[in-house]
Amino acid sequence: MTPKVTEGSLNARGLKFAIVVARFNSAITERLLAGALDALTRCGANEGDVEIVRVPGSWEMPLTIKTLAGQKRHDAVIALGAVIRGDTPHFDYVAGQAASGLAQAALETEVPVAFGVLTTNTVEQAMDRAGLKSGNKGFDAAMTAIEMADLLRMLRAGQ
């Protein structure tokens, strides 16, 4: 028996993307944005099919992304931010609510939301994940967005 396997490809041609990037911790988020744009370019996305939306921080992402996704103008949305643990519980609230809000936005709008929000203990860890030592999580999030947008396009077409 050979079961049917369906999976998305990494071909961004003809797909439209929104990238929502936080200005807070911009030294990190701008690196994530560069990584995401690199991935989209390498996979064939047209410059005109990518919209960048800037928000103050990760807390503001869920509402912004739900609004964008609800407009059905994009095949996927990429969330890029950096929440770094400090000496107060503020980190836990922001990181947790951002994550659950983004998941909820994807489920309610049926538009894939790729999670490129770093949640680290230190600035050094965040910088490492934004292209210094541990790859670039913005690049990874964009690759996820491409694959999920393509997969959902196939599933919705009944392929």
Contacts in CASP RR format, 6 or more apart in sequence:
PFRMAT RR
TARGET T0000
AUTHOR 0000-0000-0000
METHOD contacts of the structure
MODEL  1
MTPKVTEGSLNARGLKFAIVVARFNSAITERLLAGALDALTRCGANEGDV
EIVRVPGSWEMPLTIKTLAGQKRHDAVIALGAVIRGDTPHFDYVAGQAAS
GLAQAALETEVPVAFGVLTTNTVEQAMDRAGLKSGNKGFDAAMTAIEMAD
LLRMLRAGQ
6 151 0 8 1.000
6 154 0 8 1.000
6 155 0 8 1.000
6 159 0 8 1.000
7 147 0 8 1.000
7 151 0 8 1.000
8 147 0 8 1.000
8 148 0 8 1.000
8 150 0 8 1.000
8 151 0 8 1.000
8 154 0 8 1.000
9 147 0 8 1.000
9 150 0 8 1.000
10 43 0 8 1.000
10 143 0 8 1.000
10 146 0 8 1.000
10 147 0 8 1.000
10 150 0 8 1.000
11 43 0 8 1.000
11 44 0 8 1.000
11 146 0 8 1.000
11 150 0 8 1.000
12 40 0 8 1.000
12 43 0 8 1.000
12 44 0 8 1.000
12 45 0 8 1.000
12 49 0 8 1.000
12 146 0 8 1.000
12 149 0 8 1.000
13 43 0 8 1.000
13 44 0 8 1.000
13 45 0 8 1.000
13 46 0 8 1.000
14 45 0 8 1.000
14 46 0 8 1.000
14 49 0 8 1.000
15 45 0 8 1.000
15 49 0 8 1.000
15 75 0 8 1.000
15 76 0 8 1.000
15 146 0 8 1.000
15 149 0 8 1.000
15 150 0 8 1.000
15 153 0 8 1.000
16 49 0 8 1.000
16 50 0 8 1.000
16 51 0 8 1.000
16 73 0 8 1.000
16 74 0 8 1.000
16 75 0 8 1.000
17 40 0 8 1.000
17 45 0 8 1.000
17 49 0 8 1.000
17 50 0 8 1.000
17 51 0 8 1.000
17 74 0 8 1.000
17 75 0 8 1.000
17 76 0 8 1.000
17 77 0 8 1.000
17 78 0 8 1.000
17 142 0 8 1.000
17 145 0 8 1.000
17 146 0 8 1.000
17 149 0 8 1.000
18 50 0 8 1.000
18 51 0 8 1.000
18 52 0 8 1.000
18 53 0 8 1.000
18 65 0 8 1.000
18 68 0 8 1.000
18 69 0 8 1.000
18 73 0 8 1.000
18 74 0 8 1.000
18 76 0 8 1.000
18 77 0 8 1.000
18 78 0 8 1.000
19 33 0 8 1.000
19 36 0 8 1.000
19 37 0 8 1.000
19 50 0 8 1.000
19 51 0 8 1.000
19 52 0 8 1.000
19 53 0 8 1.000
19 77 0 8 1.000
19 78 0 8 1.000
19 80 0 8 1.000
19 142 0 8 1.000
20 53 0 8 1.000
20 54 0 8 1.000
20 55 0 8 1.000
20 61 0 8 1.000
20 64 0 8 1.000
20 65 0 8 1.000
20 68 0 8 1.000
20 77 0 8 1.000
20 78 0 8 1.000
20 79 0 8 1.000
20 80 0 8 1.000
21 29 0 8 1.000
21 30 0 8 1.000
21 32 0 8 1.000
21 33 0 8 1.000
21 52 0 8 1.000
21 53 0 8 1.000
21 54 0 8 1.000
21 55 0 8 1.000
21 80 0 8 1.000
21 81 0 8 1.000
22 29 0 8 1.000
22 54 0 8 1.000
22 55 0 8 1.000
22 56 0 8 1.000
22 57 0 8 1.000
22 58 0 8 1.000
22 60 0 8 1.000
22 61 0 8 1.000
22 80 0 8 1.000
22 81 0 8 1.000
22 82 0 8 1.000
22 117 0 8 1.000
23 29 0 8 1.000
23 54 0 8 1.000
23 55 0 8 1.000
23 56 0 8 1.000
23 57 0 8 1.000
24 56 0 8 1.000
24 57 0 8 1.000
24 58 0 8 1.000
24 81 0 8 1.000
24 82 0 8 1.000
25 81 0 8 1.000
25 82 0 8 1.000
25 83 0 8 1.000
25 84 0 8 1.000
25 126 0 8 1.000
27 127 0 8 1.000
28 81 0 8 1.000
28 82 0 8 1.000
28 118 0 8 1.000
28 123 0 8 1.000
28 126 0 8 1.000
28 127 0 8 1.000
28 130 0 8 1.000
29 80 0 8 1.000
29 81 0 8 1.000
29 82 0 8 1.000
29 130 0 8 1.000
31 127 0 8 1.000
31 130 0 8 1.000
31 131 0 8 1.000
31 136 0 8 1.000
32 80 0 8 1.000
32 81 0 8 1.000
32 82 0 8 1.000
32 116 0 8 1.000
32 118 0 8 1.000
32 130 0 8 1.000
32 136 0 8 1.000
32 137 0 8 1.000
32 138 0 8 1.000
32 141 0 8 1.000
33 52 0 8 1.000
33 80 0 8 1.000
33 138 0 8 1.000
34 136 0 8 1.000
35 131 0 8 1.000
35 136 0 8 1.000
35 138 0 8 1.000
35 139 0 8 1.000
35 142 0 8 1.000
36 78 0 8 1.000
36 80 0 8 1.000
36 138 0 8 1.000
36 139 0 8 1.000
36 141 0 8 1.000
36 142 0 8 1.000
37 50 0 8 1.000
37 142 0 8 1.000
38 136 0 8 1.000
38 139 0 8 1.000
38 142 0 8 1.000
39 138 0 8 1.000
39 139 0 8 1.000
39 140 0 8 1.000
39 142 0 8 1.000
39 143 0 8 1.000
39 146 0 8 1.000
40 50 0 8 1.000
40 142 0 8 1.000
40 146 0 8 1.000
43 142 0 8 1.000
43 143 0 8 1.000
43 146 0 8 1.000
45 146 0 8 1.000
51 73 0 8 1.000
51 74 0 8 1.000
53 64 0 8 1.000
53 68 0 8 1.000
55 61 0 8 1.000
55 64 0 8 1.000
57 81 0 8 1.000
58 79 0 8 1.000
58 81 0 8 1.000
58 82 0 8 1.000
58 83 0 8 1.000
58 94 0 8 1.000
58 95 0 8 1.000
58 98 0 8 1.000
58 117 0 8 1.000
59 94 0 8 1.000
59 97 0 8 1.000
59 98 0 8 1.000
61 79 0 8 1.000
61 81 0 8 1.000
61 98 0 8 1.000
61 101 0 8 1.000
61 102 0 8 1.000
61 117 0 8 1.000
62 97 0 8 1.000
62 98 0 8 1.000
62 101 0 8 1.000
62 102 0 8 1.000
62 104 0 8 1.000
62 105 0 8 1.000
65 77 0 8 1.000
65 79 0 8 1.000
65 102 0 8 1.000
65 105 0 8 1.000
65 113 0 8 1.000
66 101 0 8 1.000
66 104 0 8 1.000
66 105 0 8 1.000
66 108 0 8 1.000
66 109 0 8 1.000
68 74 0 8 1.000
68 77 0 8 1.000
69 77 0 8 1.000
69 105 0 8 1.000
69 106 0 8 1.000
69 109 0 8 1.000
69 111 0 8 1.000
69 113 0 8 1.000
70 109 0 8 1.000
70 111 0 8 1.000
72 109 0 8 1.000
72 111 0 8 1.000
74 111 0 8 1.000
75 111 0 8 1.000
75 112 0 8 1.000
75 149 0 8 1.000
75 152 0 8 1.000
75 153 0 8 1.000
76 111 0 8 1.000
76 112 0 8 1.000
76 113 0 8 1.000
76 114 0 8 1.000
76 145 0 8 1.000
76 146 0 8 1.000
76 148 0 8 1.000
76 149 0 8 1.000
77 105 0 8 1.000
77 111 0 8 1.000
77 112 0 8 1.000
77 113 0 8 1.000
77 114 0 8 1.000
77 145 0 8 1.000
78 113 0 8 1.000
78 114 0 8 1.000
78 116 0 8 1.000
78 138 0 8 1.000
78 141 0 8 1.000
78 142 0 8 1.000
78 145 0 8 1.000
79 98 0 8 1.000
79 102 0 8 1.000
79 113 0 8 1.000
79 114 0 8 1.000
79 115 0 8 1.000
79 116 0 8 1.000
79 117 0 8 1.000
79 141 0 8 1.000
80 116 0 8 1.000
80 117 0 8 1.000
80 138 0 8 1.000
80 141 0 8 1.000
81 116 0 8 1.000
81 117 0 8 1.000
81 118 0 8 1.000
82 117 0 8 1.000
82 118 0 8 1.000
82 120 0 8 1.000
82 126 0 8 1.000
82 130 0 8 1.000
83 91 0 8 1.000
83 94 0 8 1.000
83 95 0 8 1.000
83 98 0 8 1.000
83 117 0 8 1.000
83 118 0 8 1.000
83 119 0 8 1.000
83 120 0 8 1.000
84 91 0 8 1.000
84 118 0 8 1.000
84 120 0 8 1.000
84 121 0 8 1.000
84 122 0 8 1.000
84 123 0 8 1.000
84 126 0 8 1.000
85 91 0 8 1.000
85 119 0 8 1.000
85 120 0 8 1.000
85 121 0 8 1.000
85 122 0 8 1.000
91 119 0 8 1.000
95 117 0 8 1.000
95 119 0 8 1.000
98 117 0 8 1.000
99 115 0 8 1.000
99 117 0 8 1.000
99 119 0 8 1.000
102 113 0 8 1.000
102 115 0 8 1.000
102 117 0 8 1.000
103 113 0 8 1.000
105 111 0 8 1.000
105 113 0 8 1.000
106 112 0 8 1.000
106 113 0 8 1.000
110 152 0 8 1.000
112 144 0 8 1.000
112 145 0 8 1.000
112 148 0 8 1.000
112 149 0 8 1.000
112 152 0 8 1.000
114 141 0 8 1.000
114 142 0 8 1.000
114 144 0 8 1.000
114 145 0 8 1.000
114 148 0 8 1.000
115 141 0 8 1.000
115 144 0 8 1.000
116 137 0 8 1.000
116 138 0 8 1.000
116 140 0 8 1.000
116 141 0 8 1.000
118 125 0 8 1.000
118 126 0 8 1.000
118 129 0 8 1.000
118 130 0 8 1.000
118 137 0 8 1.000
120 126 0 8 1.000
120 129 0 8 1.000
128 134 0 8 1.000
128 135 0 8 1.000
129 135 0 8 1.000
129 136 0 8 1.000
129 137 0 8 1.000
130 136 0 8 1.000
130 137 0 8 1.000
130 138 0 8 1.000
END
